[in-house]
């Protein structure tokens, strides 16, 4: 699977816009989105996208952080990474 396969359609433009901003500004861009887990579950993620140049080609390098633990703590629910929530 690749980034496009893991991204629900409504977040595709969010990703494209973040990449345009990162490359255009030459700086990291942080944003939130959802991605699909292999189980089909949609998971809230924080993405930090950094511009990177390979020769003359600009690409993005992303660091992704699972927001489930943070969101569970905010609602008072426990998060267990090996459970179904």
C-alpha positions in Angstrom: 0.0 0.0 0.0 1.1 3.5 -0.5 0.2 7.0 0.8 -2.6 7.5 -1.8 -4.2 4.1 -1.0 -4.1 4.8 2.8 -5.7 8.3 2.4 -9.5 8.6 2.3 -10.6 10.7 -0.8 -11.7 13.7 1.2 -8.1 14.2 2.4 -6.4 14.0 -1.0 -6.6 17.7 -1.6 -5.4 18.4 2.0 -2.3 16.4 1.2 -1.7 18.1 -2.1 -2.1 21.5 -0.6 0.3 20.7 2.2 2.9 19.5 -0.3 2.5 22.6 -2.4 3.0 24.8 0.7 6.0 22.8 2.0 7.8 22.9 -1.3 6.8 26.5 -2.1 7.8 27.9 1.3 10.7 25.4 1.8 9.5 24.7 5.3 7.8 22.0 7.2 4.0 21.9 7.3 2.0 20.3 10.1 -1.6 19.2 9.6 -4.1 16.6 10.7 -5.8 14.0 8.5 -7.2 10.5 8.7 -5.6 7.5 7.2 -6.9 4.0 6.7 -5.5 1.2 8.9 -5.1 -2.2 7.3 -8.2 -3.2 9.3 -10.2 -0.5 7.4 -10.4 1.7 10.5 -9.9 5.4 9.9 -7.2 6.7 12.3 -6.6 10.4 13.1 -3.1 11.4 12.3 -0.8 14.4 12.7 1.4 14.8 9.7 4.6 16.8 9.6 5.6 17.2 5.9 9.1 18.4 5.1 10.2 19.4 1.6 13.1 17.4 0.2 14.9 17.8 -3.1 16.3 14.8 -5.0 18.3 16.6 -7.7 15.9 19.0 -9.3 12.8 17.1 -8.2 11.0 18.2 -5.1 9.3 15.6 -3.0 7.9 15.4 0.5 9.1 13.5 3.5 6.4 12.8 6.1 6.5 12.0 9.8 3.1 10.7 11.0 1.9 10.5 14.5 -1.1 8.5 15.7 -3.5 10.8 17.5 -5.6 8.1 19.1 -3.8 8.2 22.5 -4.1 11.9 22.8 -7.8 11.9 21.8 -8.6 9.1 24.2 -6.9 11.0 27.0 -8.9 14.1 26.2 -12.2 12.2 26.4 -11.1 10.3 29.5 -11.1 7.0 27.7 -8.1 4.7 27.8 -6.3 3.8 24.6 -4.8 0.4 24.2 -2.9 0.0 20.9 -3.7 -3.7 20.6 -7.4 -3.4 21.2 -10.1 -2.5 18.6 -10.4 1.2 19.6 
